[in-house]
Amino acid sequence: MGSILVAMPKYENSKQIAGILRECGLYLDIEVCSTGADVLRVLHDRDFGVIVCTKRLCDMGYAELAEYLPNYFGMIVLTKDPSLETVSDQMVKLMLPLKGSELKSTIEMMTNEFCYQIRRKKRKAPKRSVKEQKMIDDAKAMLMERNGMSEPEAFRYIQKNSMDYGRTMVESAQMILMLGEE
């Protein structure tokens, strides 16, 4: 589940930002922290999310904290400093003062992107066994030898055949090999 970690040097400010997010209708898991160490401790129990912080926490700066972020955590730095550098692709700088709705939409955009990346990663085709890969390679070799196809053409033929008939590539390669033996 997505999480929002609000980290400000003053705990009261963190609670205030968390309250604003709840008022705006964000119903993700919201955790309030006052140090970078607290943030890193809480991160280990979460799948993905966003850290909302200022450029300086009690024990570390935003750049140091960004170095320790896992892949599926982004950072929103609230600042009045227009020259503040973004130190990673996972970081967004929002200028103060800002509206709660602006913060909410930025968080939603970031968490939606992480959800998409996680789903996409889970959807990737499972690794083929050595036996299955050999079957595909043998079918490609047969197509290359008998039909004069290049390797990419033979691969594409197997791929297209599997899509056209709703089969896996291994099943299509199996069919090609069986037909080639006749």
Secondary structure, 3 states (H helix, E strand, C coil): CEEEEEECCCHHHHHHHHHHHHHCCCCCEEEEECCHHHHHHHHCCCCEEEEEEECECCCCEHHHHHHCCCCCEEEEEEECCCCCCCCCCCEEEEECCCCHHHHHHHHHHHHHHHHHHHHHHHHCCCCCCHHHHHHHHHHHHHHHHHHCCCHHHHHHHHHHHHHHCCCCHHHHHHHHHHHHHC
